[in-house]
Structure formats: C-alpha cells, structure tokens
Amino acid sequence: MADEGRIRVFIDAEAEDYRMVTDPYDHSPEIMKDVLDFLEQLGLEMVDQFEYDEEFDEDGNVITYLCERDPKVAA
C-alpha cells in the first residue's frame, strides 16, 4: 500500500494474479512512479491497457493488471 492507501498492489504469485488498484483522482504521480519503479525491481510491469477493457472496483478505483517482465527484455 502506498500514498495513504490510494495506491494498492496485490500479488498472488501462486495464482499468477498481479494487480494495482488506484484512486483515479487522488493519488500522487510521484509516488505512483516510485511504486512502478519498485514493481520493476520485483520483475513486474503493467499489462498494456489495450489488452483488456478498463475495470473499476466497487469504490470506483481503477484496476491495472500487472505481469511478469520478459527476462530477455529486462536484462
């Protein structure tokens, strides 16, 4: 959790379920960049948003899916 809960990351490696849930109106872009940089260090990146329809949770937060980075690209 980051930015006082406005950015939340869920990682379930066993189920290969990786996602980030973000308040679309009230999160810090600087903290978002830090979170994405940290996820990159863990080997995760955002799935291209053109690969799925935009989703929201019951509170109106944006759900962004993550995937494992291709090790050939990451190296």
C-alpha positions in Angstrom: 0.0 0.0 0.0 1.3 3.5 -0.8 0.1 7.1 -0.8 -2.1 6.5 2.3 -3.9 3.6 0.6 -4.6 5.4 -2.7 -2.3 3.0 -4.5 -2.6 -0.7 -3.5 -0.7 -3.6 -5.1 -2.0 -7.2 -4.8 0.4 -10.0 -5.6 -0.7 -13.7 -5.6 2.3 -15.4 -7.4 0.8 -18.8 -6.9 -2.4 -17.8 -8.8 -0.4 -15.5 -11.1 -2.7 -12.7 -10.1 -0.9 -9.3 -10.1 -2.8 -6.1 -10.0 -2.7 -2.5 -8.8 -5.8 -0.6 -7.6 -5.5 3.1 -7.7 -7.8 6.0 -6.8 -8.1 7.7 -10.2 -8.5 11.3 -8.8 -6.5 11.4 -5.6 -3.1 9.8 -5.9 0.4 11.3 -6.1 2.0 10.8 -9.6 5.4 10.9 -7.9 4.5 8.1 -5.5 3.0 6.2 -8.5 6.3 6.4 -10.3 8.1 5.1 -7.2 5.7 2.2 -6.9 6.1 1.3 -10.6 9.9 1.5 -10.2 9.7 -0.8 -7.2 7.5 -3.3 -9.1 10.0 -3.2 -12.0 12.7 -4.3 -9.5 10.4 -7.2 -8.5 10.2 -8.2 -12.2 6.6 -6.9 -12.7 5.3 -4.4 -15.2 1.9 -3.0 -16.3 -0.1 -5.0 -18.9 -0.7 -2.9 -21.9 -4.1 -1.3 -21.2 -5.2 -2.0 -24.8 -5.2 -5.8 -24.0 -8.3 -5.5 -21.7 -11.3 -3.3 -21.0 -10.8 -0.7 -18.3 -12.0 -2.1 -14.9 -13.1 -0.4 -11.7 -13.7 -1.9 -8.3 -16.8 -1.2 -6.2 -15.4 2.0 -4.9 -14.6 3.4 -8.4 -10.8 2.7 -8.2 -9.0 1.8 -11.3 -7.7 -1.8 -11.6 -4.5 -2.1 -13.5 -3.2 -5.6 -14.2 0.5 -6.4 -13.9 2.5 -9.2 -15.4 6.0 -10.7 -15.0 8.5 -8.9 -17.2 10.1 -10.8 -20.1 13.6 -11.7 -18.7 15.1 -11.1 -22.2 13.8 -7.5 -22.2 14.6 -6.9 -18.5 18.3 -7.8 -19.0 
